[in-house]
């Protein structure tokens, strides 16, 4: 399955990201991708993407990561509501009494 997601590149302490089309089996740090669809500069908060290509790939069945989905909704390229991209926390269990009298 194809997926549209961010791939980090750039120097240390100077992050920049590519919006890439890749196979979902490839890890995010492998560097393997099929096509570059855009980029995101974190320091300038600049997100650019090829709108026609992204819409075409989504229509063909490519999945979109939560972060890229939120960027596309913000720029009104796709319709919908934003998704929570943060990891979900699990509930903590009850603590056992450390001191037993």
SVG drawing of the C-alpha trace seen along z (x, -y; Angstrom):
<svg xmlns="http://www.w3.org/2000/svg" viewBox="-15 -32 39 37">
<polyline fill="none" stroke="black" stroke-width="0.4" points="0.0,0.0 1.3,-3.5 1.4,-6.2 2.0,-9.9 4.1,-11.0 6.9,-13.2 10.6,-12.3 13.1,-14.3 16.3,-15.6 18.6,-18.5 21.3,-19.2 21.3,-18.6 19.2,-21.3 17.9,-22.5 15.0,-20.1 13.3,-20.1 10.9,-17.6 9.9,-16.2 6.3,-15.1 6.9,-11.8 5.0,-9.0 6.4,-5.7 5.5,-2.1 4.1,-1.7 6.6,1.1 9.6,-1.3 10.6,-2.8 10.5,-6.6 14.3,-6.8 15.2,-4.4 15.4,-7.1 13.4,-5.1 10.5,-6.9 8.7,-6.8 8.1,-10.5 8.6,-13.8 5.3,-15.6 6.3,-18.7 8.2,-19.9 7.8,-21.5 10.2,-23.9 9.7,-23.8 11.6,-27.0 9.8,-29.1 6.5,-27.2 6.2,-26.9 4.3,-23.9 4.3,-23.5 2.8,-20.6 1.8,-19.7 -2.0,-19.8 -3.0,-18.0 -0.6,-15.1 -1.7,-14.7 -5.4,-14.6 -4.6,-12.1 -2.7,-9.8 -5.3,-9.9 -8.0,-9.1 -5.9,-6.1 -5.9,-4.8 -2.8,-6.1 -3.0,-6.5 -2.1,-9.7 -0.3,-10.0 -2.1,-12.0 0.3,-14.9 0.2,-15.3 -3.6,-14.9 -3.8,-17.9 -1.6,-20.0 -3.8,-19.2 -7.0,-20.0 -5.4,-23.3 -4.6,-24.3 -8.1,-23.1 -6.7,-20.6 -8.9,-17.9 -12.1,-18.1 -12.5,-16.8 -11.6,-17.4 -8.1,-17.2 -6.8,-14.0 -5.0,-13.7 -1.4,-12.9 -0.1,-12.6 0.5,-9.2 -2.3,-7.9 -1.6,-7.4 -2.7,-4.3 -4.3,-4.4 -2.0,-3.7 -2.8,-0.8 -3.5,-1.0 -0.4,-1.2 0.4,1.4 1.0,0.3 4.8,0.0 4.6,0.1 2.9,3.0 2.3,2.7"/>
</svg>
